[in-house]
Amino acid sequence: MGKAEKTFESALKRLEDIVRLLEESTTTLDESLKLFEEGKSLIDFCLKKIETAEQKMKVLSTPDER
């Protein structure tokens, strides 16, 4: 993804690009495997971001016990 900071939105956009490339069936087997591996890594990144956001929401929505 380059040197720019990876965000959930940029990872999701790249995943959409990868899906489109794989659906077009114009890539070689080796290219397809590399795209698949990149996609898997991006999915893991996105899932981690979602889990972190869910945990923050739980903490923020828990009433203060004072």
PyMOL Python script that loads the backbone (N, CA, C, O; Angstrom):
from pymol import cmd

cmd.read_pdbstr("""\
ATOM      1  N   MET A   1       0.801  -1.184   0.000  1.00  0.00           N
ATOM      2  CA  MET A   1       0.000   0.000   0.000  1.00  0.00           C
ATOM      3  C   MET A   1       0.855   1.263   0.000  1.00  0.00           C
ATOM      4  O   MET A   1       0.309   2.363   0.081  1.00  0.00           O
ATOM      5  N   GLY A   2       2.130   1.143  -0.085  1.00  0.00           N
ATOM      6  CA  GLY A   2       2.976   2.312  -0.146  1.00  0.00           C
ATOM      7  C   GLY A   2       3.310   2.834   1.229  1.00  0.00           C
ATOM      8  O   GLY A   2       3.049   2.179   2.238  1.00  0.00           O
ATOM      9  N   LYS A   3       3.896   4.034   1.263  1.00  0.00           N
ATOM     10  CA  LYS A   3       4.352   4.617   2.517  1.00  0.00           C
ATOM     11  C   LYS A   3       3.275   5.416   3.226  1.00  0.00           C
ATOM     12  O   LYS A   3       3.436   5.765   4.395  1.00  0.00           O
ATOM     13  N   ALA A   4       2.180   5.713   2.539  1.00  0.00           N
ATOM     14  CA  ALA A   4       1.098   6.459   3.164  1.00  0.00           C
ATOM     15  C   ALA A   4       0.493   5.610   4.284  1.00  0.00           C
ATOM     16  O   ALA A   4       0.488   4.380   4.220  1.00  0.00           O
ATOM     17  N   GLU A   5      -0.017   6.296   5.310  1.00  0.00           N
ATOM     18  CA  GLU A   5      -0.627   5.583   6.418  1.00  0.00           C
ATOM     19  C   GLU A   5      -1.855   4.816   5.941  1.00  0.00           C
ATOM     20  O   GLU A   5      -2.725   5.359   5.260  1.00  0.00           O
ATOM     21  N   LYS A   6      -1.902   3.544   6.316  1.00  0.00           N
ATOM     22  CA  LYS A   6      -3.021   2.705   5.896  1.00  0.00           C
ATOM     23  C   LYS A   6      -4.204   2.978   6.815  1.00  0.00           C
ATOM     24  O   LYS A   6      -4.085   2.916   8.039  1.00  0.00           O
ATOM     25  N   THR A   7      -5.338   3.278   6.212  1.00  0.00           N
ATOM     26  CA  THR A   7      -6.567   3.488   6.964  1.00  0.00           C
ATOM     27  C   THR A   7      -7.552   2.387   6.596  1.00  0.00           C
ATOM     28  O   THR A   7      -7.365   1.662   5.619  1.00  0.00           O
ATOM     29  N   PHE A   8      -8.599   2.279   7.394  1.00  0.00           N
ATOM     30  CA  PHE A   8      -9.656   1.319   7.087  1.00  0.00           C
ATOM     31  C   PHE A   8     -10.214   1.583   5.692  1.00  0.00           C
ATOM     32  O   PHE A   8     -10.415   0.662   4.901  1.00  0.00           O
ATOM     33  N   GLU A   9     -10.460   2.871   5.407  1.00  0.00           N
ATOM     34  CA  GLU A   9     -11.061   3.233   4.124  1.00  0.00           C
ATOM     35  C   GLU A   9     -10.130   2.928   2.941  1.00  0.00           C
ATOM     36  O   GLU A   9     -10.586   2.457   1.899  1.00  0.00           O
ATOM     37  N   SER A  10      -8.839   3.193   3.099  1.00  0.00           N
ATOM     38  CA  SER A  10      -7.907   2.912   2.003  1.00  0.00           C
ATOM     39  C   SER A  10      -7.745   1.408   1.807  1.00  0.00           C
ATOM     40  O   SER A  10      -7.602   0.938   0.678  1.00  0.00           O
ATOM     41  N   ALA A  11      -7.767   0.653   2.907  1.00  0.00           N
ATOM     42  CA  ALA A  11      -7.671  -0.803   2.808  1.00  0.00           C
ATOM     43  C   ALA A  11      -8.912  -1.371   2.116  1.00  0.00           C
ATOM     44  O   ALA A  11      -8.808  -2.266   1.278  1.00  0.00           O
ATOM     45  N   LEU A  12     -10.078  -0.847   2.471  1.00  0.00           N
ATOM     46  CA  LEU A  12     -11.322  -1.301   1.861  1.00  0.00           C
ATOM     47  C   LEU A  12     -11.344  -0.992   0.364  1.00  0.00           C
ATOM     48  O   LEU A  12     -11.785  -1.813  -0.440  1.00  0.00           O
ATOM     49  N   LYS A  13     -10.865   0.196   0.000  1.00  0.00           N
ATOM     50  CA  LYS A  13     -10.795   0.576  -1.417  1.00  0.00           C
ATOM     51  C   LYS A  13      -9.858  -0.373  -2.175  1.00  0.00           C
ATOM     52  O   LYS A  13     -10.178  -0.816  -3.278  1.00  0.00           O
ATOM     53  N   ARG A  14      -8.723  -0.675  -1.590  1.00  0.00           N
ATOM     54  CA  ARG A  14      -7.779  -1.588  -2.244  1.00  0.00           C
ATOM     55  C   ARG A  14      -8.394  -2.973  -2.372  1.00  0.00           C
ATOM     56  O   ARG A  14      -8.197  -3.641  -3.387  1.00  0.00           O
ATOM     57  N   LEU A  15      -9.135  -3.415  -1.365  1.00  0.00           N
ATOM     58  CA  LEU A  15      -9.819  -4.711  -1.446  1.00  0.00           C
ATOM     59  C   LEU A  15     -10.805  -4.732  -2.609  1.00  0.00           C
ATOM     60  O   LEU A  15     -10.895  -5.721  -3.336  1.00  0.00           O
ATOM     61  N   GLU A  16     -11.537  -3.644  -2.781  1.00  0.00           N
ATOM     62  CA  GLU A  16     -12.473  -3.549  -3.906  1.00  0.00           C
ATOM     63  C   GLU A  16     -11.726  -3.644  -5.232  1.00  0.00           C
ATOM     64  O   GLU A  16     -12.193  -4.302  -6.161  1.00  0.00           O
ATOM     65  N   ASP A  17     -10.567  -2.989  -5.327  1.00  0.00           N
ATOM     66  CA  ASP A  17      -9.753  -3.054  -6.540  1.00  0.00           C
ATOM     67  C   ASP A  17      -9.275  -4.480  -6.810  1.00  0.00           C
ATOM     68  O   ASP A  17      -9.290  -4.948  -7.948  1.00  0.00           O
ATOM     69  N   ILE A  18      -8.849  -5.160  -5.742  1.00  0.00           N
ATOM     70  CA  ILE A  18      -8.361  -6.535  -5.885  1.00  0.00           C
ATOM     71  C   ILE A  18      -9.475  -7.452  -6.371  1.00  0.00           C
ATOM     72  O   ILE A  18      -9.262  -8.279  -7.257  1.00  0.00           O
ATOM     73  N   VAL A  19     -10.665  -7.304  -5.792  1.00  0.00           N
ATOM     74  CA  VAL A  19     -11.802  -8.129  -6.208  1.00  0.00           C
ATOM     75  C   VAL A  19     -12.101  -7.895  -7.687  1.00  0.00           C
ATOM     76  O   VAL A  19     -12.326  -8.841  -8.443  1.00  0.00           O
ATOM     77  N   ARG A  20     -12.099  -6.633  -8.086  1.00  0.00           N
ATOM     78  CA  ARG A  20     -12.364  -6.306  -9.495  1.00  0.00           C
ATOM     79  C   ARG A  20     -11.319  -6.956 -10.408  1.00  0.00           C
ATOM     80  O   ARG A  20     -11.665  -7.539 -11.435  1.00  0.00           O
ATOM     81  N   LEU A  21     -10.048  -6.854 -10.033  1.00  0.00           N
ATOM     82  CA  LEU A  21      -8.985  -7.445 -10.845  1.00  0.00           C
ATOM     83  C   LEU A  21      -9.145  -8.963 -10.947  1.00  0.00           C
ATOM     84  O   LEU A  21      -8.977  -9.542 -12.020  1.00  0.00           O
ATOM     85  N   LEU A  22      -9.466  -9.591  -9.834  1.00  0.00           N
ATOM     86  CA  LEU A  22      -9.623 -11.048  -9.844  1.00  0.00           C
ATOM     87  C   LEU A  22     -10.864 -11.472 -10.640  1.00  0.00           C
ATOM     88  O   LEU A  22     -10.853 -12.508 -11.304  1.00  0.00           O
ATOM     89  N   GLU A  23     -11.925 -10.675 -10.570  1.00  0.00           N
ATOM     90  CA  GLU A  23     -13.137 -11.000 -11.324  1.00  0.00           C
ATOM     91  C   GLU A  23     -12.935 -10.839 -12.828  1.00  0.00           C
ATOM     92  O   GLU A  23     -13.559 -11.540 -13.625  1.00  0.00           O
ATOM     93  N   GLU A  24     -12.066  -9.917 -13.206  1.00  0.00           N
ATOM     94  CA  GLU A  24     -11.803  -9.700 -14.633  1.00  0.00           C
ATOM     95  C   GLU A  24     -11.060 -10.872 -15.267  1.00  0.00           C
ATOM     96  O   GLU A  24     -11.090 -11.045 -16.486  1.00  0.00           O
ATOM     97  N   SER A  25     -10.402 -11.666 -14.452  1.00  0.00           N
ATOM     98  CA  SER A  25      -9.666 -12.852 -14.914  1.00  0.00           C
ATOM     99  C   SER A  25      -8.603 -12.520 -15.958  1.00  0.00           C
ATOM    100  O   SER A  25      -8.356 -13.309 -16.870  1.00  0.00           O
ATOM    101  N   THR A  26      -7.976 -11.352 -15.825  1.00  0.00           N
ATOM    102  CA  THR A  26      -6.930 -10.984 -16.778  1.00  0.00           C
ATOM    103  C   THR A  26      -5.537 -11.129 -16.176  1.00  0.00           C
ATOM    104  O   THR A  26      -4.537 -10.848 -16.837  1.00  0.00           O
ATOM    105  N   THR A  27      -5.474 -11.568 -14.920  1.00  0.00           N
ATOM    106  CA  THR A  27      -4.184 -11.727 -14.258  1.00  0.00           C
ATOM    107  C   THR A  27      -3.687 -13.157 -14.410  1.00  0.00           C
ATOM    108  O   THR A  27      -4.468 -14.091 -14.596  1.00  0.00           O
ATOM    109  N   THR A  28      -2.378 -13.305 -14.327  1.00  0.00           N
ATOM    110  CA  THR A  28      -1.791 -14.639 -14.367  1.00  0.00           C
ATOM    111  C   THR A  28      -2.054 -15.325 -13.024  1.00  0.00           C
ATOM    112  O   THR A  28      -2.510 -14.695 -12.069  1.00  0.00           O
ATOM    113  N   LEU A  29      -1.766 -16.600 -12.969  1.00  0.00           N
ATOM    114  CA  LEU A  29      -1.950 -17.340 -11.726  1.00  0.00           C
ATOM    115  C   LEU A  29      -1.084 -16.747 -10.622  1.00  0.00           C
ATOM    116  O   LEU A  29      -1.556 -16.548  -9.502  1.00  0.00           O
ATOM    117  N   ASP A  30       0.177 -16.464 -10.929  1.00  0.00           N
ATOM    118  CA  ASP A  30       1.069 -15.880  -9.925  1.00  0.00           C
ATOM    119  C   ASP A  30       0.575 -14.517  -9.451  1.00  0.00           C
ATOM    120  O   ASP A  30       0.607 -14.233  -8.253  1.00  0.00           O
ATOM    121  N   GLU A  31       0.123 -13.675 -10.369  1.00  0.00           N
ATOM    122  CA  GLU A  31      -0.415 -12.365 -10.000  1.00  0.00           C
ATOM    123  C   GLU A  31      -1.669 -12.527  -9.140  1.00  0.00           C
ATOM    124  O   GLU A  31      -1.859 -11.805  -8.162  1.00  0.00           O
ATOM    125  N   SER A  32      -2.512 -13.474  -9.513  1.00  0.00           N
ATOM    126  CA  SER A  32      -3.742 -13.725  -8.757  1.00  0.00           C
ATOM    127  C   SER A  32      -3.424 -14.162  -7.330  1.00  0.00           C
ATOM    128  O   SER A  32      -4.075 -13.723  -6.382  1.00  0.00           O
ATOM    129  N   LEU A  33      -2.428 -15.024  -7.181  1.00  0.00           N
ATOM    130  CA  LEU A  33      -2.043 -15.476  -5.845  1.00  0.00           C
ATOM    131  C   LEU A  33      -1.506 -14.326  -5.008  1.00  0.00           C
ATOM    132  O   LEU A  33      -1.812 -14.227  -3.820  1.00  0.00           O
ATOM    133  N   LYS A  34      -0.707 -13.459  -5.616  1.00  0.00           N
ATOM    134  CA  LYS A  34      -0.184 -12.292  -4.895  1.00  0.00           C
ATOM    135  C   LYS A  34      -1.325 -11.362  -4.483  1.00  0.00           C
ATOM    136  O   LYS A  34      -1.334 -10.843  -3.367  1.00  0.00           O
ATOM    137  N   LEU A  35      -2.283 -11.153  -5.383  1.00  0.00           N
ATOM    138  CA  LEU A  35      -3.436 -10.317  -5.065  1.00  0.00           C
ATOM    139  C   LEU A  35      -4.260 -10.939  -3.936  1.00  0.00           C
ATOM    140  O   LEU A  35      -4.727 -10.237  -3.039  1.00  0.00           O
ATOM    141  N   PHE A  36      -4.433 -12.255  -3.990  1.00  0.00           N
ATOM    142  CA  PHE A  36      -5.182 -12.962  -2.953  1.00  0.00           C
ATOM    143  C   PHE A  36      -4.497 -12.794  -1.598  1.00  0.00           C
ATOM    144  O   PHE A  36      -5.153 -12.528  -0.591  1.00  0.00           O
ATOM    145  N   GLU A  37      -3.174 -12.950  -1.582  1.00  0.00           N
ATOM    146  CA  GLU A  37      -2.416 -12.791  -0.335  1.00  0.00           C
ATOM    147  C   GLU A  37      -2.544 -11.367   0.204  1.00  0.00           C
ATOM    148  O   GLU A  37      -2.722 -11.165   1.405  1.00  0.00           O
ATOM    149  N   GLU A  38      -2.453 -10.388  -0.684  1.00  0.00           N
ATOM    150  CA  GLU A  38      -2.605  -8.994  -0.272  1.00  0.00           C
ATOM    151  C   GLU A  38      -4.010  -8.768   0.283  1.00  0.00           C
ATOM    152  O   GLU A  38      -4.187  -8.101   1.302  1.00  0.00           O
ATOM    153  N   GLY A  39      -4.995  -9.328  -0.396  1.00  0.00           N
ATOM    154  CA  GLY A  39      -6.374  -9.202   0.052  1.00  0.00           C
ATOM    155  C   GLY A  39      -6.581  -9.800   1.427  1.00  0.00           C
ATOM    156  O   GLY A  39      -7.259  -9.209   2.268  1.00  0.00           O
ATOM    157  N   LYS A  40      -6.009 -10.955   1.663  1.00  0.00           N
ATOM    158  CA  LYS A  40      -6.121 -11.613   2.975  1.00  0.00           C
ATOM    159  C   LYS A  40      -5.518 -10.732   4.058  1.00  0.00           C
ATOM    160  O   LYS A  40      -6.093 -10.593   5.137  1.00  0.00           O
ATOM    161  N   SER A  41      -4.380 -10.145   3.783  1.00  0.00           N
ATOM    162  CA  SER A  41      -3.734  -9.244   4.735  1.00  0.00           C
ATOM    163  C   SER A  41      -4.603  -8.015   5.002  1.00  0.00           C
ATOM    164  O   SER A  41      -4.714  -7.564   6.142  1.00  0.00           O
ATOM    165  N   LEU A  42      -5.210  -7.482   3.960  1.00  0.00           N
ATOM    166  CA  LEU A  42      -6.083  -6.312   4.115  1.00  0.00           C
ATOM    167  C   LEU A  42      -7.341  -6.652   4.912  1.00  0.00           C
ATOM    168  O   LEU A  42      -7.806  -5.845   5.717  1.00  0.00           O
ATOM    169  N   ILE A  43      -7.886  -7.841   4.689  1.00  0.00           N
ATOM    170  CA  ILE A  43      -9.059  -8.290   5.454  1.00  0.00           C
ATOM    171  C   ILE A  43      -8.704  -8.384   6.929  1.00  0.00           C
ATOM    172  O   ILE A  43      -9.465  -7.930   7.783  1.00  0.00           O
ATOM    173  N   ASP A  44      -7.545  -8.975   7.234  1.00  0.00           N
ATOM    174  CA  ASP A  44      -7.107  -9.078   8.626  1.00  0.00           C
ATOM    175  C   ASP A  44      -6.965  -7.689   9.246  1.00  0.00           C
ATOM    176  O   ASP A  44      -7.378  -7.472  10.385  1.00  0.00           O
ATOM    177  N   PHE A  45      -6.385  -6.755   8.505  1.00  0.00           N
ATOM    178  CA  PHE A  45      -6.221  -5.374   8.972  1.00  0.00           C
ATOM    179  C   PHE A  45      -7.586  -4.744   9.259  1.00  0.00           C
ATOM    180  O   PHE A  45      -7.779  -4.130  10.308  1.00  0.00           O
ATOM    181  N   CYS A  46      -8.525  -4.895   8.335  1.00  0.00           N
ATOM    182  CA  CYS A  46      -9.858  -4.308   8.499  1.00  0.00           C
ATOM    183  C   CYS A  46     -10.593  -4.919   9.688  1.00  0.00           C
ATOM    184  O   CYS A  46     -11.241  -4.205  10.453  1.00  0.00           O
ATOM    185  N   LEU A  47     -10.495  -6.230   9.843  1.00  0.00           N
ATOM    186  CA  LEU A  47     -11.162  -6.881  10.972  1.00  0.00           C
ATOM    187  C   LEU A  47     -10.597  -6.391  12.295  1.00  0.00           C
ATOM    188  O   LEU A  47     -11.346  -6.190  13.251  1.00  0.00           O
ATOM    189  N   LYS A  48      -9.288  -6.197  12.360  1.00  0.00           N
ATOM    190  CA  LYS A  48      -8.659  -5.688  13.582  1.00  0.00           C
ATOM    191  C   LYS A  48      -9.157  -4.273  13.879  1.00  0.00           C
ATOM    192  O   LYS A  48      -9.433  -3.944  15.033  1.00  0.00           O
ATOM    193  N   LYS A  49      -9.273  -3.437  12.848  1.00  0.00           N
ATOM    194  CA  LYS A  49      -9.780  -2.077  13.035  1.00  0.00           C
ATOM    195  C   LYS A  49     -11.217  -2.106  13.556  1.00  0.00           C
ATOM    196  O   LYS A  49     -11.574  -1.329  14.442  1.00  0.00           O
ATOM    197  N   ILE A  50     -12.037  -3.000  13.007  1.00  0.00           N
ATOM    198  CA  ILE A  50     -13.432  -3.118  13.437  1.00  0.00           C
ATOM    199  C   ILE A  50     -13.505  -3.582  14.892  1.00  0.00           C
ATOM    200  O   ILE A  50     -14.284  -3.044  15.678  1.00  0.00           O
ATOM    201  N   GLU A  51     -12.702  -4.570  15.245  1.00  0.00           N
ATOM    202  CA  GLU A  51     -12.684  -5.063  16.627  1.00  0.00           C
ATOM    203  C   GLU A  51     -12.292  -3.955  17.598  1.00  0.00           C
ATOM    204  O   GLU A  51     -12.895  -3.810  18.661  1.00  0.00           O
ATOM    205  N   THR A  52     -11.280  -3.176  17.226  1.00  0.00           N
ATOM    206  CA  THR A  52     -10.836  -2.067  18.071  1.00  0.00           C
ATOM    207  C   THR A  52     -11.941  -1.033  18.234  1.00  0.00           C
ATOM    208  O   THR A  52     -12.173  -0.536  19.336  1.00  0.00           O
ATOM    209  N   ALA A  53     -12.618  -0.710  17.146  1.00  0.00           N
ATOM    210  CA  ALA A  53     -13.710   0.262  17.202  1.00  0.00           C
ATOM    211  C   ALA A  53     -14.849  -0.258  18.078  1.00  0.00           C
ATOM    212  O   ALA A  53     -15.428   0.503  18.853  1.00  0.00           O
ATOM    213  N   GLU A  54     -15.174  -1.548  17.963  1.00  0.00           N
ATOM    214  CA  GLU A  54     -16.240  -2.124  18.787  1.00  0.00           C
ATOM    215  C   GLU A  54     -15.887  -2.057  20.269  1.00  0.00           C
ATOM    216  O   GLU A  54     -16.739  -1.751  21.103  1.00  0.00           O
ATOM    217  N   GLN A  55     -14.624  -2.345  20.594  1.00  0.00           N
ATOM    218  CA  GLN A  55     -14.197  -2.282  21.993  1.00  0.00           C
ATOM    219  C   GLN A  55     -14.293  -0.857  22.528  1.00  0.00           C
ATOM    220  O   GLN A  55     -14.729  -0.647  23.660  1.00  0.00           O
ATOM    221  N   LYS A  56     -13.891   0.120  21.724  1.00  0.00           N
ATOM    222  CA  LYS A  56     -13.979   1.523  22.149  1.00  0.00           C
ATOM    223  C   LYS A  56     -15.429   1.922  22.360  1.00  0.00           C
ATOM    224  O   LYS A  56     -15.741   2.640  23.311  1.00  0.00           O
ATOM    225  N   MET A  57     -16.320   1.465  21.487  1.00  0.00           N
ATOM    226  CA  MET A  57     -17.734   1.797  21.622  1.00  0.00           C
ATOM    227  C   MET A  57     -18.315   1.198  22.905  1.00  0.00           C
ATOM    228  O   MET A  57     -19.123   1.836  23.580  1.00  0.00           O
ATOM    229  N   LYS A  58     -17.907  -0.017  23.237  1.00  0.00           N
ATOM    230  CA  LYS A  58     -18.381  -0.644  24.477  1.00  0.00           C
ATOM    231  C   LYS A  58     -17.937   0.166  25.686  1.00  0.00           C
ATOM    232  O   LYS A  58     -18.716   0.411  26.606  1.00  0.00           O
ATOM    233  N   VAL A  59     -16.673   0.577  25.670  1.00  0.00           N
ATOM    234  CA  VAL A  59     -16.149   1.364  26.789  1.00  0.00           C
ATOM    235  C   VAL A  59     -16.886   2.691  26.890  1.00  0.00           C
ATOM    236  O   VAL A  59     -17.263   3.115  27.982  1.00  0.00           O
ATOM    237  N   LEU A  60     -17.088   3.341  25.764  1.00  0.00           N
ATOM    238  CA  LEU A  60     -17.750   4.647  25.770  1.00  0.00           C
ATOM    239  C   LEU A  60     -19.224   4.566  26.141  1.00  0.00           C
ATOM    240  O   LEU A  60     -19.781   5.524  26.676  1.00  0.00           O
ATOM    241  N   SER A  61     -19.858   3.436  25.865  1.00  0.00           N
ATOM    242  CA  SER A  61     -21.286   3.317  26.147  1.00  0.00           C
ATOM    243  C   SER A  61     -21.568   2.735  27.536  1.00  0.00           C
ATOM    244  O   SER A  61     -22.726   2.620  27.939  1.00  0.00           O
ATOM    245  N   THR A  62     -20.514   2.371  28.261  1.00  0.00           N
ATOM    246  CA  THR A  62     -20.691   1.857  29.611  1.00  0.00           C
ATOM    247  C   THR A  62     -20.865   3.036  30.560  1.00  0.00           C
ATOM    248  O   THR A  62     -20.039   3.948  30.579  1.00  0.00           O
ATOM    249  N   PRO A  63     -21.936   3.020  31.346  1.00  0.00           N
ATOM    250  CA  PRO A  63     -22.148   4.142  32.276  1.00  0.00           C
ATOM    251  C   PRO A  63     -21.027   4.250  33.301  1.00  0.00           C
ATOM    252  O   PRO A  63     -20.466   3.248  33.745  1.00  0.00           O
ATOM    253  N   ASP A  64     -20.714   5.489  33.665  1.00  0.00           N
ATOM    254  CA  ASP A  64     -19.720   5.744  34.700  1.00  0.00           C
ATOM    255  C   ASP A  64     -20.283   5.275  36.044  1.00  0.00           C
ATOM    256  O   ASP A  64     -21.435   5.562  36.369  1.00  0.00           O
ATOM    257  N   GLU A  65     -19.481   4.561  36.816  1.00  0.00           N
ATOM    258  CA  GLU A  65     -19.934   4.100  38.138  1.00  0.00           C
ATOM    259  C   GLU A  65     -19.301   4.974  39.202  1.00  0.00           C
ATOM    260  O   GLU A  65     -18.261   4.627  39.761  1.00  0.00           O
ATOM    261  N   ARG A  66     -19.915   6.091  39.479  1.00  0.00           N
ATOM    262  CA  ARG A  66     -19.374   7.018  40.498  1.00  0.00           C
ATOM    263  C   ARG A  66     -20.206   6.985  41.730  1.00  0.00           C
ATOM    264  O   ARG A  66     -19.911   7.693  42.693  1.00  0.00           O
TER     265      ARG A  66
END
""", "prot")
cmd.dss("prot")
cmd.show_as("cartoon", "prot")
cmd.util.cbc("prot")
cmd.orient("prot")
